[in-house]
Amino acid sequence: MEDIVAYADNLRFDIEHALEQQLGALPLPFPGMDKSGSSICDFYLKGLCSKGSACPFRHVKGDRTVVCKHWLRGLCKKGDQCEFLHEYDMSKMPECYFYSRFNACSNKECPFLHIDPEAKIKDCPWYDRGFCRHGPNCRHRHTRRVICPNYMCGFCIEGPNCKFMHPKFDLPIQDPGTQPKKQTITCHYCSEPGHKAIACPNMPAELREDHGQRVTVPNSQAQLVTIQLQDGLKAGYRPIEQVTCFKCGEKGHYANKCPKGHLAFLSVALQNNPRPQLQQSTS
């Protein structure tokens, strides 16, 4: 009835035209001022604003989906150049670190989002297809659904709005963000990727043999002693045959490599050849 008696859609006031065209809006005295209380510039959204940083209205980009946490505390110095949103919107707040990490937040007035960990788990594409080899240990959600009989027969009139499950028979495509990155091997001799230094084609044969002896992983006690002997001679230490273990009194190994362990003090060699410190104390 109001639309018939008092139809006012064809009326347009001058103030509406002035607000749309930003008539009377003075530029900022200097750039970088806080414009958090101003409205969004309509001309900037259309790419027609010529005032730049002196515009008194906010220049907001459409790709900003997270609220700036520094702006909430009044510490953001980027202004319109900030890549985050300068607007208090609870639905666009960043996720709470403590709730996401420990599933608990002691701040009763926490301004950040508390997202349920179950809501972040995605549905398993292999289980939706029919079978998942990981079973109950799968990191994705396995939701049991009832298959639509009409879809299995060939056609369902409900389409995507059907309350039953429409299985997908295509092979799931792995998310590229979850794929492990392949580690490339870099040669320490020529700094080229694709091979190790022991198999470097640019290394001379004699250096390759010497390098192979030094980097061979020891598989037995004899190889370990050989490598210790070679390293000791190169570093200027005494040969391993002249080293005396102060735990058991035997020669041929260090105390940290003593094979007798904590019972080394019961060794016969230690009793026959007491330590020099004990000899000085008794004398």
Secondary structure, 3 states (H helix, E strand, C coil): CHHHHCCCCCCCCHHHHHHHHCCCCCCCCCCCCCCCCCCECHHHHCCCCCCHHHCCCECCCCCCCCECHHHHCCCCCCHHHCCCECCCCHHHCCECHHHHHHCCCCCCCCCCECCCHHHHCCECHHHHHCCCCCHHHCCCECCCCCECHHHHHCCCCCHHHCCCECCCCCCCCCCCCCCCCCCCCECCCCCCECCCHHHCCCCCHHHHHHHHHHHCCCCCHHHHHHHHHHHHHHHCCCCHHHCECCCCCCECCCHHHCCCHHHHHHCHHHHHCCCHHHHHHHC
